[in-house]
Amino acid sequence: MTQPVLSPEEIERYARHIVLRGVGGPGQQRLRAARVLVIGAGGLGAPLLQYLAAAGVGLIGVVDDDHVSLSNLQRQVLHRTEDVGRAKVDSAADAIARLNPHVEVKLHALRLTEANARALVAGYDVIADGSDNFATRYSVSDACFYERRPLVTAAVGAFDGSLTVLKPYEAGPNGEPNPTYRCLFPQAPPSRLAPNCAEIGVLGALTGILGAMMALEVVREIVGFGENLVGRLVLLDALDMRFETVRYRWDPENALNGATSAAASASQLPAGSALTAAIRGTR
């Protein structure tokens, strides 16, 4: 595919990428040609969208059906006080335009569901999920499996967070399928074990750290430097400022691409599957 030609203004704007070994001019052109879908314009989505726009991703899709509230502004740094009451997708589009006019934004002012997930992700090259509920995360991850799209996904709790990358439609070096969400978190937690941020709170800067890390992994998927997080889960404990990376593998019993369910259709997947309480559902 022919890569887009960068204008003189873009060459100056992205100069620090262009001189960076591992990105360079070809990498910046790949970013310019890329289409990235961001699920959620909240605590994780806000810094993620800012860094993707600053990096020069050519087209960014934003999925969110919520409106900006005053209590969002402690962590959702994409939005301003004067945006309170506006649709988050509209506020996000204005913020991206202010940051980088070379980026095209496509707005999806809706809630992603099992019914519309595949159609949404099919139009993009990389998907980044910063949603705040379990059902959405599983709908996104299943859709990405069927549409063969890499998924960068993160979640935060009050003082903790996690991040991984999923490519379960590919095999690993040992010939075994890459793991899915259902390998990592096969069962939904009881609601009492997964309180939302309105109940337990969330440290604002923590969402910034995880959102920026999501942007790093999206850029990695597009440009192709270093080692990605497929089969690895990064855990952040903000109380003790400690990072830990754990490896996880494909579970042949998982309901998505397990040994007996590789040909299962989306309609046959268990309803209500979700993350465990190890990953909280806040943003």
C-alpha positions in Angstrom: 0.0 0.0 0.0 1.3 3.5 -0.9 2.1 5.4 2.3 0.9 9.0 2.6 3.4 11.8 1.9 4.0 14.0 4.9 3.7 17.7 4.4 6.5 20.1 5.5 4.4 21.1 8.5 3.9 17.5 9.5 7.6 16.7 9.1 8.4 19.5 11.5 5.6 18.5 13.9 6.7 14.9 14.0 10.5 15.6 13.9 11.2 13.8 17.2 9.6 10.7 15.8 11.2 10.9 12.5 14.7 11.0 14.0 13.9 8.2 16.5 15.4 4.9 15.7 12.6 2.4 15.5 10.1 4.9 14.2 11.6 7.2 11.6 9.9 8.5 8.5 8.4 5.1 7.4 7.0 4.6 10.9 5.5 8.1 10.9 3.9 7.4 7.5 2.4 4.2 8.9 0.9 6.2 11.8 -0.5 8.7 9.3 -2.2 5.9 7.4 -3.5 4.1 10.4 -7.1 3.9 11.6 -7.5 3.5 15.4 -10.8 2.9 17.3 -10.9 4.1 20.9 -13.6 2.7 23.1 -14.5 5.3 25.8 -13.5 9.0 26.1 -13.2 8.9 29.9 -10.3 8.4 32.3 -8.3 6.0 30.1 -9.6 7.3 26.8 -8.7 11.0 27.5 -4.9 10.6 27.7 -5.0 7.9 25.1 -6.7 10.1 22.6 -4.4 13.0 23.3 -1.3 10.9 22.7 -2.6 9.2 19.6 -3.6 12.6 18.1 -0.2 14.1 19.0 1.5 11.0 17.4 -0.2 11.7 14.1 -2.6 8.8 13.8 -4.5 9.5 10.6 -8.0 8.6 11.6 -9.2 8.1 15.2 -12.7 6.8 15.9 -14.2 7.6 19.3 -17.0 5.5 20.8 -18.9 6.9 23.8 -22.5 7.6 24.6 -21.9 9.6 27.8 -21.9 13.3 28.6 -19.2 15.3 30.4 -19.9 15.8 34.1 -18.1 17.9 36.6 -16.9 14.9 38.5 -15.2 13.6 35.4 -12.7 16.4 35.3 -10.6 15.2 38.1 -9.2 12.6 35.7 -10.7 13.0 32.2 -8.2 15.6 31.1 -9.4 15.8 27.5 -12.5 17.7 28.6 -12.7 21.3 30.0 -15.0 22.9 32.6 -17.0 24.5 29.8 -17.6 21.1 28.2 -19.8 20.0 31.2 -23.1 18.7 29.7 -21.7 18.1 26.2 -21.4 14.7 24.6 -18.0 13.3 25.3 -17.4 12.5 21.7 -18.0 16.1 20.7 -15.8 17.4 23.4 -13.1 14.9 22.4 -13.3 15.9 18.7 -12.8 19.6 19.5 -9.8 18.8 21.8 -8.2 16.6 19.1 -8.7 19.3 16.5 -7.0 21.9 18.8 -4.1 19.5 19.3 -3.5 18.3 15.8 -5.5 19.5 12.8 -4.0 16.7 10.6 -6.0 14.0 12.4 -9.4 13.0 11.1 -11.9 12.1 13.8 -14.9 9.8 13.4 -17.5 10.0 16.1 -19.7 7.1 17.3 -22.1 8.5 19.9 -23.4 5.2 21.0 -22.8 2.3 23.5 -20.8 -0.6 22.0 -22.8 -3.8 22.4 -22.5 -7.4 21.3 -24.8 -6.5 18.4 -22.8 -3.7 16.9 -19.2 -4.5 18.0 -18.1 -6.4 14.9 -19.3 -3.7 12.6 -17.5 -1.0 14.6 -14.1 -2.7 14.9 -14.1 -3.9 11.3 -13.5 -0.4 10.0 -10.3 0.1 11.9 -6.7 -1.3 12.1 -6.1 -1.3 15.8 -8.7 -1.2 18.7 -8.0 0.3 22.1 -10.5 -0.4 24.8 -10.8 2.0 27.8 -14.4 1.1 28.7 -15.6 1.0 32.3 -17.8 -2.2 32.3 -17.3 -5.9 31.9 -19.9 -6.5 29.2 -18.3 -4.0 26.8 -14.8 -5.4 27.3 -16.0 -8.9 26.4 -18.0 -7.7 23.4 -15.0 -5.8 22.1 -12.5 -8.6 22.6 -14.8 -11.2 20.9 -15.4 -8.8 18.0 -11.6 -8.2 17.6 -11.1 -12.0 17.5 -13.6 -12.5 14.7 -12.5 -9.5 12.8 -8.8 -10.2 13.3 -7.9 -6.9 14.9 -5.3 -6.3 17.5 -6.8 -5.1 20.8 -5.0 -3.0 23.4 -7.0 -3.1 26.6 -6.5 -1.6 30.1 -8.5 -1.1 33.3 -8.0 0.7 36.6 -9.1 0.4 40.2 -8.8 2.9 43.0 -4.9 2.6 43.2 -4.2 -0.2 40.7 -4.3 -0.9 37.0 -3.6 -3.4 34.3 -2.7 -3.5 30.6 -2.4 -6.2 27.9 -2.6 -6.7 24.2 -4.7 -9.4 22.6 -4.2 -11.1 19.2 -5.9 -14.5 19.7 -6.5 -14.9 16.0 -2.7 -15.5 15.6 -0.5 -18.3 16.9 2.5 -17.8 19.1 6.1 -19.0 18.4 5.2 -22.5 19.8 2.3 -22.9 17.4 -0.2 -22.5 20.1 -3.0 -19.9 19.7 -2.4 -16.6 21.5 -4.6 -16.2 24.6 -7.9 -14.4 24.7 -9.7 -12.4 27.4 -11.5 -15.6 28.2 -8.2 -17.4 28.9 -7.1 -14.6 31.3 -10.5 -14.0 32.9 -12.9 -16.8 32.3 -15.7 -15.8 34.6 -17.5 -12.6 35.6 -17.0 -11.4 39.1 -20.0 -10.8 41.4 -21.0 -7.2 41.2 -20.1 -6.7 44.9 -16.5 -7.5 44.1 -16.2 -4.9 41.3 -17.4 -1.6 42.6 -17.3 1.4 40.3 -15.3 4.6 40.8 -18.3 6.5 42.1 -18.3 4.0 45.1 -14.6 3.6 45.8 -12.9 6.5 44.0 -10.0 6.5 41.6 -6.7 8.3 41.6 -6.8 10.7 38.6 -3.1 10.5 37.7 -3.4 6.7 37.6 -5.7 6.8 34.6 -3.2 9.1 32.9 -0.4 6.6 33.4 -2.4 3.7 32.0 -3.9 5.7 29.2 -0.5 6.9 28.1 0.7 3.3 28.2 -2.2 2.2 26.0 -1.1 4.9 23.5 2.4 3.4 23.6 1.1 0.0 22.8 -1.1 1.2 20.0 1.8 3.0 18.4 3.9 -0.1 18.8 1.3 -2.2 17.0 1.3 0.3 14.1 5.0 1.0 13.8 6.4 -2.4 14.9 9.2 -1.7 17.4 10.2 -3.8 20.4 8.2 -6.6 22.0 4.4 -6.3 22.4 2.3 -7.4 25.4 0.6 -10.4 23.8 0.5 -13.0 26.5 1.8 -10.6 29.1 -0.3 -8.6 31.6 1.3 -5.5 33.2 0.0 -4.8 36.7 0.6 -1.4 38.4 0.3 -0.9 42.1 0.2 2.9 42.6 0.2 2.7 46.4 3.8 1.3 46.4 4.6 2.5 42.9 5.4 -1.1 41.7 5.1 -2.6 38.3 4.8 -6.3 37.7 4.5 -8.3 34.4 2.9 -11.7 34.5 2.7 -14.1 31.6 -0.4 -16.0 30.6 -1.2 -18.6 28.0 -4.0 -19.9 25.8 -6.5 -22.0 27.7 -7.8 -24.9 25.5 -11.0 -24.8 27.6 -11.8 -21.2 26.8 -15.1 -20.5 25.2 -13.9 -18.3 22.3 -11.0 -20.2 20.6 -10.6 -23.2 22.8 -9.9 -26.7 21.4 -13.6 -27.5 21.1 -15.0 -24.1 20.3 -12.7 -22.6 17.7 -15.5 -22.6 15.1 -18.1 -21.3 17.5 -20.1 -18.3 16.2 -20.5 -15.1 18.2 -24.1 -16.0 19.0 -23.0 -19.2 20.7 -20.7 -17.4 23.2 -21.8 -17.3 26.9 -23.8 -14.3 27.8 -22.4 -12.0 30.5 -18.8 -13.2 30.5 -16.5 -10.6 31.9 -13.3 -9.7 33.8 -12.7 -10.9 37.3 -12.4 -8.7 40.3 -8.6 -8.6 39.6 -9.4 -5.8 37.2 -11.8 -3.3 38.5 -14.4 -1.6 36.3 -13.7 2.1 36.7 -12.5 4.9 34.5 
